[in-house]
């Protein structure tokens, strides 16, 4: 039961109801002086120490230790007497045994602070939040190691205000260092003091690329493929939106419902006020709308851009939609209650409230919702073998109605094939850039220009297997740590917790 106290001589064990008290003393023998290291066994006196050990049977254990105070025999030693320590069990100035401190340190590594203090109560050990933080800070960080393949990425300490840079090992996922800021200065100062990096994976940041070129010009830079693909997705969405007036004609629009009619009228009211010189805030006050809503309508130049594809779940009214459409077309003023009784006679088992919501949402007025630019972009970026048959037919109809869209689909699929690392992708990328610049797609021209500016790193990213995937996972865990801390701790504690994970 007390095997962890084998370095002591246990004299008695007492039951104090709410705790177990152990009386012990140190063993006879020589002990080194903490200043000069000379062994001595000359006793100057005895003193007592009371420390807490790991609980037994759900009750805390208190150890009362009688410790010798020894005399240092070395001439000129500044310590004439010193208290005896028991390495591995009793440390200087500590009120807990080393094994209890190790258990508490393992507990506070994850939740830290207040949560660590609350969790320690389950171990029948009471510590304050400040003690939990001190235990966490005293934990030694793993020895620094220079990886062969280094990953560099940033994360937000406070979005749009303060950022930090995290360095990880691409092979093991080990956190190497956390640097304040995300500019070139911090990384450029760190690399010369830690030589040995052969490959550096990064995003499209020019600051990181410049820092690596200055500090480690021999290192191979790799542009992360996820960020390259993200740039392709953004440019594809911009191209789809710029040609919406062309491909939208191939998708028959449903008749405008009550909600869509209200949206159009609201947009017209806002633009009429703007044409008269009324400001955005005054428009919001006059129309009783939020400022963000007014801004969204202001940025919309074409009314068709306001039409969005509704996402509805199947309901019990769907089989009777044709009947509802015919009855409402013949008599627009037909009461909803009468329609409810009619479809109930036809076999509907839904409620009247369900029918009200079905008609109010405009679901009884059209056959197919209008596709949005974002959804069309998703269809273009999805592998053809993973598309449903209906989505494949819809994509064929839309690309057939717009030659630029068909050219965009071809270029997107060609670039997607390059995202699988393989030999010769750098030469195929050159052909793709020439092909993209020849097409009438201005946004893809911008993507091609950006690839050319960082061509060496992009070539390495398309031919080598390394990427920043694990670093993004580390950033996700870092966000969890920051949410636990609620912004109450500084950068030093955050760095300490990240490196201990």
C-alpha positions, 0 to 999 in steps of 0.5 A: 500500500505504501510501496512509494514510501520505501525510501523512508522508514515507516514507524506508524500508520494512524487512522484519523477518520477523514485521512490516513497519517503515516509517521516515518523517518529518513534512513541512516546513511550519507547524504551529499551537500547541495552546494559542494557535493561532499558526502556527510553523515554528521547530524546537526539536528532533526526537523519535521516535514509534513507532505501529502501523498497519493490517496488510499481507499479514497482518503488523502494520505499525510506523511509526517517525516522526521528529517535529519539536518546534517553538517557539511564537513568541507572547509569554505563551503557556504552551507554549514548545515543543510536539510536532508532530501530524499531524491524521487520522493521529497523535493526541496520546499515541496509539500507533496511527494514527487509521485503525487506531484506527477499525478497532478501534473498529468491532470492539469496538463489538459484542463489547466487552471480552474478545470484542473483544480476541480478535476483534482478533487476527484483524486481526493487532492485539493489544490487551487487554480493558482497551484494548478497553473504553477504545476503546469508551468513547472513541467519541463518542455521536451528537448528541442529537436530539429526536424528534417521536414519542417511545417510552418503555419500561423493561427490567430490569437485574436482574429484580425489583430494578433497571430502566432506561428507554429512549427511542427515535424511533418513526419511525427506531428511533434510540436517544435516551437511556437513563435509570436507573430506571423511575419518573416522576422520571427521565423528568420531569427529562429532558423539560423539558431536551429540548423538542419532543416532540409524541407519547409512546408508552408502556405502561400504566404510571401512572408514565410517564403522570404524568411526561409530564403534569407535564413536557409537558402538551401532548404526546399520550400513546398507550397501546401496543396490544400492552400493551392486548391483553396485558391482554385476554389475561390477563383472558380466561384468568382468565375461562376458568379461572373457568368451567372447571367449566362448559365442561369438561363439554362435552369428554368426559374420557378415562379416568384413566391410570396417570400421572393416577391417581398425580397425583390420589393425590399431590394428595390426600396433600398436601391431607390433610397440609395439613388436619392443619396440616402446613406446606409444607416438612414436606409436601415432606420427608414425600412426597419432593417439591420445595417448588415441586411442593407449592405447585403442588398446594396452589394447585389446589383442583379435581382436574380442574385438574391434567389437562393436554393432552399433546402427543404426536407421531404414532407407529407404534403409533397405527393399533393403538390400538383393538386395544390398548384392547380387549385391555387392557380384556378382560385388564388383566394382559396382558403388553406383550410379548404385545401387541407380538407381536400388533400385529407380526403385524398389520403394526406395524414399531415397537420394543418400547420404543416400545410400552412408552412408548406404554402408559406415557404412557396414549396407548392409553386415550383418544380425545381429551385434555382441553383446558386453559384456556390452550389454550381461551384461545388458541382464543378469541383467534385470528382465526376465519379462522385456526383449523383446522376441528377447532378451530372445531368444538371451540370451538363445542361449548365455547361452546355449553355455557357461556353466559358463555363464548359472551359472552366470545368475542363480547366478545373478538372485538369488542375485537380489531377495535378494535386496528386503528387507525381513526377512530371506534374511541374511540366504539366502545370506549365501547360495548364497555365498556358491553357488557362491564360489562353481562355477568356477567364480573367479570375483564372488568369489571376490564379495563374499569375500567383502560381508563377510568383511562387513557382518553385514552391508550387512545383515542389508541392505537386511533386513531393508528398509532404503537406501541412495536414498535421499542422492544421490538426495541431491548430485545431487542438490549439483553438480548443486550448484557447477556448479553455483559457478564455483569453485570460492567460498570456502567450507564454502559458499558451506556448507551454501548453501547446508544446506539452500536448 
